[in-house]
């Protein structure tokens, strides 16, 4: 069922969001501070040069701006707060601690409902079935707008009702993204040093992801129970493998900074008595001490 949706911000990601919504058949209105980005959507959907008019055009307003400060600046523009009253704002900017909660309180006082969302992908995969956007807010609000928001990512979900919940999942995504990307680049460097085309490693990534998914499911249960005993591979074995990578890096001239970080962190877990347990025990080094 078609809905009215406005998109504020037409950078690479905002434009991808608008494209997906248009493709799904929704009545879309867009706004961007710069006219050139707005002009790219002329003839494809409604285009506004006033953010208040864009907000007034739809029941659901999606803000995809640089950060919360940029969103605050738009919300403070003449007429925007009044135009948003009684509507739902979806905030998709990356948040710092407490920013989502502060925005939720400000909007609630103005009669605006908030779904705080985080985009866990690149623009190229917006709208795909496996793509996930994580949302936090009232469940009833999520259920009301879920059919529209699934057009942005078929695996999207409400992860928490507290406004900051999506931020935690976003930090998990970013940690995984940068950690795995650095690992892939480390692997490419090893391939080059060994006279092998890195394409061989890149081609193996789908197989590796099967292993990562299996490890994630296994670790999830161990962490939930806070019992890291298992029968797959002890942390002592993993640390020995990490030390092997460091030694190989030194021998081949490849940087050892990334594998050495692994050794340093997981060795702390071994020192705390987790050497005979599974690698998931490494979370004990990463958790805040109070937990």
Protein Blocks (a to p, Z undefined) as FASTA:
>chain_A
ZZddddehjafklmmmmmmmmmnopacddddfblklmmmmgojaccdfbfklmmmmpmbd
cdddfblmlmmmmmmpghklmmmgopacddfbdcdehklmmmmmmmmmnopacddddddb
dfklgoiaklccddeddfklmmmmmmmmmmnomkbccfbfbfklmmmmmmmmmmmmmmmm
mmmmmmmmmmmmnopafklmmmmmmmmmmmmmmmmmmmmmmmmnopabdckbcfklmmmm
mmmmmmmmmmnopafklmmmmmmmmmmmmmnopmmmcfklmmmmmpcfkZZ
